[in-house]
Amino acid sequence: MIYLDYNSTSPLYPRVLDKMLPYFGEKWGNPSSRDHAFGWDAAEAVEEARFEVAGLINAKPNEIVFTGSATESLFLALHGFFRSAAPASRSILASTAEHEAVLAACRDLADLGASVTFLGVDAYGRIPVGTLDSALASSGAALACLIAANNETGTLLPIRQCSAAAHSRNAILLIDAAQALGKIPLDAVADGFDLAAFSAHKIGGPKGVGALYLKGGPEAVSLRPPMSGGGQERGMRGGTLNVPGIVGFGEACRLAKAEMEGEALRLRFLRDRLETSLMEKIPGLRVNGDPGNRLPQTSNLLFPGIDSRTFVRDMHQVAVSTRSACSSATTGPSHVLKAMGLSDEEAFASVRFSLGRLTTEEEIDRAVRIAAASYRRLSTAPPGPCNGLSGS
């Protein structure tokens, strides 16, 4: 198997696992136990990890709150904003190309009485800054929630310009940085975002742990947590901390900071090799999203005339994806690609390839050969229920 679905999840990197292992065994204390060395050791490990996560985005450790996932971080930020805002200020703006975690939370808040505006995107999946500014002015939104790097196409948000636009309209900016963290530089100070959600398992850390950045720390940001508990994480997220997971997240962030620049160059080379080689073999193949401004390891490709669901099953030796893993339960076309203006047929003909730290040049060349052979086989096959484009 060739694994090219890193945007869904990455393998747990060996150096991360090595860092985690002691906290499954001899260092098993509860970090909230302040009366003995077992708790002190665990608390020290959590704070070391907090330092590493903060360091990756040029933030302060007290601005990082650990959660169970990026989805939970987004839920905490959006519902916490709703609970703390005055009724007249419960107004949120998001794009139609957001991750389902944001769309679902916004729909829930709309049911609870929030004013939610979903802003359309351009053909690259972006919101032009001028459009964002106009929408903030017309909607009066107090919070804008935008994806920093789209999980399906890799298209990047101009974060600094969006922060400036939001702040000029007295709104705060929440970014979904689950895919961006550790892959492109993020700078909490220079970029100016107010809140940001992260996930460990996208960068070689463990599943089941994430973080929320709050500018100035929980004391400076007015969020009322939707879940009460034992007061952990300075009252923002109750419950005993997942110490091994948090330790792994911190180590993954440390490695990402040290290796991000070199990895970005390597993965961009491999991604471009993948695309160029496939375009030579498949006439009409095209890139979805912004070819010149996207994550270095993400390639969403439209294979003309086939159904991607049949295609990915046929090239079973290559692990790729037709959509976000979190949207896999739905049967319709990708909402991101539809928001960008693709037809149902085009969306159903699109496949996401996403590369990572373990991807090699030899694997890319093999994947190209397998994909090209599958495409030839399916594009010449007689029409049938398994290779049609009806979307059924």
C-alpha positions in Angstrom: 0.0 0.0 0.0 1.1 3.6 -0.8 -0.4 6.0 1.7 -1.3 9.4 0.2 -4.1 10.5 2.5 -2.2 12.5 5.1 -4.8 15.2 5.2 -7.1 12.6 6.8 -4.5 11.5 9.3 -0.8 10.9 9.5 0.9 7.9 11.0 2.2 8.4 14.6 5.9 9.2 14.0 8.3 7.0 15.9 10.0 9.9 17.7 6.6 11.1 18.9 5.7 7.6 20.2 9.0 7.3 22.0 8.3 10.6 23.9 4.8 9.4 24.8 5.6 5.9 26.0 6.8 6.7 29.6 3.4 8.4 30.2 1.6 5.2 29.6 3.7 3.4 32.2 6.0 4.7 35.0 4.8 8.4 34.6 1.1 7.8 35.0 0.2 10.6 37.4 -2.7 13.0 37.1 -1.4 16.5 36.4 -4.1 18.0 38.6 -2.7 16.1 41.6 -0.6 18.8 43.2 0.4 17.1 46.4 2.9 14.6 45.2 5.6 13.9 42.7 3.4 11.7 40.4 1.2 14.7 39.7 4.1 17.1 39.5 5.9 15.0 36.8 2.7 14.8 34.7 2.0 18.6 35.1 5.6 19.4 34.1 5.2 17.2 31.0 1.9 19.0 30.0 3.5 22.4 30.4 6.5 21.4 28.4 4.1 20.3 25.6 2.2 23.6 25.9 5.5 25.4 25.4 6.2 23.5 22.2 2.7 24.0 20.7 2.9 27.7 21.5 6.4 27.9 20.0 5.3 26.5 16.7 2.9 29.5 16.2 4.9 32.2 18.1 2.4 32.3 20.9 2.7 32.3 24.7 2.2 29.0 26.6 -0.7 30.5 28.6 -2.6 31.2 25.3 -2.8 27.4 24.6 -5.7 25.3 25.9 -5.6 21.6 25.3 -8.7 19.8 24.0 -9.6 16.4 22.5 -9.5 17.5 18.8 -9.7 20.4 16.4 -13.4 19.8 16.1 -13.8 20.2 19.9 -11.6 23.4 19.8 -13.9 24.9 17.1 -17.0 23.9 19.1 -15.5 25.4 22.2 -14.7 28.7 20.4 -18.0 29.0 18.5 -20.3 27.9 21.3 -18.2 29.8 23.9 -18.5 33.0 21.9 -22.3 32.5 21.5 -22.7 31.9 25.3 -20.6 35.0 26.2 -21.9 37.5 23.7 -24.9 39.8 24.2 -27.9 38.6 22.2 -27.6 41.5 19.7 -23.9 40.5 19.1 -24.5 36.8 18.4 -23.6 37.1 14.8 -21.2 34.8 13.0 -19.8 34.7 9.5 -18.3 31.6 7.8 -17.5 30.5 4.3 -19.4 27.8 2.4 -16.1 25.9 2.0 -15.5 25.4 5.7 -14.9 22.0 7.3 -18.0 20.2 8.4 -17.0 20.8 12.0 -17.6 24.5 11.5 -20.7 24.2 9.3 -22.4 21.9 11.8 -21.6 24.1 14.8 -22.8 27.2 12.9 -26.1 25.4 12.0 -26.5 24.4 15.7 -26.0 28.0 16.8 -28.4 29.3 14.2 -31.0 27.0 15.7 -30.2 28.5 19.1 -30.8 32.0 17.8 -27.5 33.2 16.4 -27.4 35.1 13.2 -25.1 33.1 10.8 -24.0 34.3 7.4 -22.5 31.8 5.0 -20.3 33.6 2.5 -19.7 32.1 -1.0 -16.1 31.5 -2.2 -14.5 32.1 -5.6 -13.4 29.4 -8.1 -10.3 28.7 -6.0 -12.2 28.2 -2.8 -11.1 31.6 -1.3 -13.0 34.6 0.0 -11.5 37.7 -1.5 -10.5 40.1 1.3 -12.7 42.9 -0.2 -15.7 40.5 -0.2 -15.0 39.6 3.4 -14.9 43.2 4.4 -18.2 44.0 2.7 -19.8 41.0 4.2 -18.6 41.9 7.7 -20.0 45.4 7.2 -23.4 44.3 5.9 -23.9 41.4 8.3 -22.5 43.1 11.4 -20.9 39.8 12.3 -18.9 39.9 15.6 -16.9 36.7 14.7 -15.6 35.4 11.4 -14.6 31.7 11.3 -12.4 30.8 8.3 -10.3 27.8 7.3 -6.6 28.7 7.1 -5.8 25.9 4.6 -8.6 24.0 3.0 -8.6 20.3 3.9 -9.7 19.2 0.4 -7.9 21.5 -1.9 -5.1 23.0 0.2 -6.0 26.5 -0.8 -4.6 29.0 1.6 -6.4 31.9 3.4 -4.6 35.3 3.4 -4.7 35.3 7.2 -3.1 38.7 7.8 -5.4 40.5 5.4 -8.4 38.8 6.8 -7.4 39.6 10.4 -7.0 43.2 9.5 -10.4 43.3 7.7 -12.1 41.6 10.7 -10.5 44.0 13.2 -11.4 47.0 11.2 -15.1 46.0 11.6 -14.7 45.3 15.3 -15.0 41.5 14.7 -12.7 38.7 15.9 -11.1 36.1 13.7 -11.2 32.4 14.4 -9.2 30.3 12.1 -9.5 26.5 11.6 -5.8 25.7 11.4 -6.0 21.9 11.6 -4.5 21.4 8.2 -2.2 24.5 8.3 -0.3 23.8 11.6 3.2 22.5 11.0 2.9 22.7 7.2 3.1 26.4 6.6 4.4 29.2 9.0 1.7 30.5 11.4 2.5 33.5 13.5 -0.1 34.4 16.1 1.5 37.9 16.5 2.1 38.8 12.9 -0.9 37.1 11.5 -3.2 38.7 14.0 -5.8 35.9 14.4 -7.7 35.9 17.7 -8.6 32.2 18.1 -7.3 29.2 16.3 -8.0 25.4 16.4 -5.4 22.7 16.0 -5.1 18.9 15.8 -2.2 16.7 16.7 -2.8 13.8 14.4 -2.4 15.8 11.2 1.3 16.4 11.9 2.4 13.0 13.1 1.0 13.3 16.7 -1.6 11.0 18.3 -5.3 11.0 17.6 -7.6 12.4 20.3 -5.8 15.6 21.2 -6.0 19.1 19.9 -5.6 22.7 21.1 -7.3 26.1 21.0 -5.3 29.3 20.8 -6.8 32.2 22.6 -5.1 35.6 22.1 -3.9 36.9 25.5 -5.0 33.6 27.2 -8.4 32.6 28.6 -8.5 35.5 30.9 -8.3 38.0 28.0 -10.9 36.3 25.8 -14.6 36.4 26.7 -15.6 32.7 26.1 -18.1 30.9 28.3 -17.2 27.2 27.9 -20.2 25.0 26.9 -19.0 22.2 29.2 -18.4 22.6 32.9 -16.1 20.3 34.9 -13.3 20.3 37.4 -11.7 23.5 36.3 -8.8 22.1 34.3 -7.2 24.2 31.6 -7.9 27.4 33.5 -11.6 26.6 33.5 -11.9 26.3 29.7 -12.0 22.6 29.4 -12.9 20.4 32.3 -11.7 16.7 32.6 -8.5 14.9 33.4 -5.9 15.7 30.8 -4.8 13.1 28.2 -1.1 13.4 29.3 0.4 10.9 26.8 -1.5 12.5 24.0 -0.5 16.0 25.0 3.1 15.0 25.3 2.9 13.5 21.8 1.3 16.7 20.5 4.1 18.8 21.9 6.8 16.6 20.4 5.1 16.6 17.0 5.1 20.4 17.2 8.7 20.5 18.1 9.6 18.3 15.2 7.4 20.3 12.8 9.1 23.6 13.8 12.5 22.1 13.2 11.7 20.4 9.9 8.9 22.4 8.3 10.9 24.4 5.8 12.8 21.5 4.4 9.7 19.2 4.4 7.7 21.9 2.5 10.3 22.0 -0.2 10.5 18.2 -0.5 6.8 17.7 -0.5 6.1 20.5 -3.0 8.6 18.8 -5.3 6.9 15.4 -4.9 3.4 16.9 -5.3 4.5 18.7 -8.5 6.1 15.5 -9.8 2.8 13.7 -9.2 0.7 16.3 -11.0 3.1 16.7 -13.9 3.4 13.0 -14.5 -0.3 12.4 -14.3 -1.0 15.3 -16.7 1.4 13.8 -19.2 -0.6 10.5 -19.1 -4.1 11.8 -18.7 -5.4 14.5 -21.1 -7.7 17.0 -19.5 -6.6 16.3 -15.9 -6.7 19.5 -13.9 -6.0 20.8 -10.4 -8.9 21.9 -8.2 -8.1 25.0 -6.0 -5.4 27.5 -6.3 -2.4 25.9 -8.0 0.0 28.7 -6.8 -1.2 29.3 -3.3 -1.9 26.0 -1.5 -0.4 23.6 1.0 2.8 22.1 -0.4 1.6 18.5 0.0 -2.0 18.7 -1.2 -3.3 17.9 -4.7 -7.0 17.7 -5.5 -7.2 16.4 -9.1 -10.2 16.2 -11.5 -10.0 13.0 -13.6 -12.3 13.7 -16.6 -15.0 11.2 -17.5 -14.8 8.8 -14.5 -16.4 8.4 -11.1 -13.8 8.9 -8.4 -15.5 6.5 -6.0 -14.9 3.7 -8.5 -11.5 5.0 -9.3 -10.2 4.9 -5.8 -11.5 1.4 -5.3 -9.9 0.2 -8.5 -6.4 1.6 -7.6 -6.7 -0.2 -4.2 -2.9 -0.2 -3.7 -2.9 3.6 -3.3 -4.7 5.1 -0.3 -6.3 8.4 -1.4 -9.6 10.1 -0.8 -12.6 11.5 -2.6 -13.5 13.9 0.2 -12.8 14.9 3.8 -12.8 11.9 6.1 -15.2 13.7 8.4 -17.7 14.0 5.5 -17.4 10.4 4.3 -20.8 9.4 5.7 -22.6 11.7 3.2 -23.3 10.4 -0.3 -23.5 13.7 -2.2 -20.6 15.4 -3.9 -18.0 17.4 -2.0 -19.5 20.6 -0.6 -16.2 22.3 -0.9 -15.9 21.6 -4.7 -19.5 22.5 -5.2 -19.0 25.8 -3.4 -16.1 26.5 -5.8 -18.6 26.1 -8.8 -17.9 22.5 -9.9 -20.8 20.5 -11.3 -21.8 17.3 -9.6 -20.1 15.4 -12.4 -16.8 17.3 -11.9 -17.0 16.9 -8.1 -17.6 13.2 -8.4 -14.6 12.9 -10.7 -12.2 14.5 -8.2 -9.6 12.8 -6.0 -7.5 14.2 -3.2 -3.8 13.1 -2.9 -2.1 14.3 0.2 1.6 13.6 1.0 3.5 13.5 4.3 6.8 12.9 6.0 7.1 9.2 5.0 6.2 9.7 1.3 9.0 8.9 -1.0 9.8 9.7 -4.7 9.6 6.0 -5.5 6.1 5.8 -4.0 5.0 8.8 -6.1 6.2 7.2 -9.3 4.5 4.0 -8.4 1.3 5.8 -7.6 1.3 7.6 -10.9 1.7 4.3 -12.8 -1.2 2.7 -10.8 -3.5 5.7 -11.2 -2.8 6.0 -14.9 -3.5 2.3 -15.4 -6.7 2.5 -13.4 -7.9 5.5 -15.4 -7.2 3.9 -18.7 -9.1 0.8 -17.6 -12.1 2.7 -16.3 -12.3 5.2 -19.1 -12.5 2.5 -21.7 -14.8 0.2 -19.8 -18.4 0.0 -21.0 -20.9 2.1 -19.1 -22.4 0.5 -16.0 -23.7 1.2 -12.6 -20.3 1.1 -11.0 -18.5 3.5 -13.3 -21.2 6.0 -14.3 -21.3 9.6 -13.2 -24.9 9.8 -12.0 -23.9 10.5 -8.4 -26.1 7.7 -7.1 
